[in-house]
């Protein structure tokens, strides 16, 4: 662990390098470690314990032993503990944000916003934990009483990504804990420090030993024992569709309940008559938030032909004005996560230009460092370009014109993904038709931000299964028990 970075925190003890199992920090029997580096500089921030498959399986043992007592606890008691966790997250907001910037690279303002977002799930589920009630229904049988009970499924496995290392953990963990489940969690090996800091705060809040466990190490080593273990009754994963398919297959023999939040390929559709300035501003947010490394990120931007030239000009001007820099300096756009991410931007830009697209700005790595890619605008991008078919996950914006509503609807829907779509129009009838016709789990109209703790987040087609957030997010970790009772 680098002492210089730890010393810059108000509470250096939040910077942890060991896994957290059964209320104890564990370095692992093998002594193996992996490096966590700053994407902006390449400097090592920490060396984190890499646990074995046997140690990962032992985390399930611990969670299973803790389950009965946690599930039997009064919902009000679980709510009090979650509320304390929420309060501690806000108290340590600045340290949590700085840890995130150091390991993930996002701008400091965005990191602070993510901590607020992450904490909002803990607050929401602290309240929601008291609300699952026994539901009485009208009996279909004489002299019988019929009830439906909601009960926690048991031990749940949570697998979280590197792009939102705090919010994706709390969105899953707070819901599972509120439902009465115990948790084994695996954070991305690129950004484990945020999860370990949150585990520290959860323990301080009073989450009992064994209820919330964070296991660090190689993904296949840690997760495979969980997919095979019948005691792990549910698995929640946020990440790529490709990995989601593998987890789906691996979980099939034990018939787990799955919540999968997978890839996105979001279209932005802008009709003539839309507020052009607003459309430019909102599309800029949809494209470049988290340096474009967001499953909700705009990946295909379609503009109706009469306003196409004006939009291209204004959007390019706005993109050129974006600042690029190290996260701690709080720019608009930070570094990308790894070399593979940068290489994908280069490949998509090269392919689009070869197929006739025009480069309006950017289009290259920046002198700031090897993981910095300039915010880029491509105009006249043909539909057969790779960037129009694959998730880019970076700061490259492809623009294309369209002529009719039917045409753009077909182009927007021509993807295996179905997470979110963005629509800009002032015509209420067109808004109604388009929101019905777009094959996506979420549709944002004349705005970008739609997420939050009270809403059910999720997609259709190969963008996932189930929903996170809202009441439905907690019910993903609960089973319905039907009781038919006769007093005779």
Secondary structure, DSSP 8 states (H G I E B T S, - for coil): --HHHHHTSSSGGG---SEEETTEEE--SS--EEEEE-TTT--EEEEEE---HHHHHHHHHHHHHHHHHHHHS-HHHHHHHHHHHHHHHHHTHHHHHHHHHHHH---HHHHHHHHHHHHHHHHHHHHHTTT---EEE--SSTT-EEEEEEEE-SEEEEE--STTTTHHHHHHHHHHHHHT-EEEEE--TTS-HHHHHHHHHHHHHT--TTTEEE--S-HHHHHHHHHH-TTEEEEEEES-HHHHHHHHHHHGGGT-EEEEE----EEEEE-TTS-HHHHHHHHHHHHHGGGG--TTSEEEEEEEGGGHHHHHHHHHHHHHT--B--GGGT-SB---SSHHHHHHHHHHHHHHHHTT-EEEE--SB-TT-TT-B--EEEES--TTSGGGTS---SSEEEEEEE--HHHHHHHHH-SS--SEEEEE-S-HHHHHHHHHHS-SSEEEES-S----TTS-B--SGGGEES-BSHHHHHHTTEEEEEEEE---
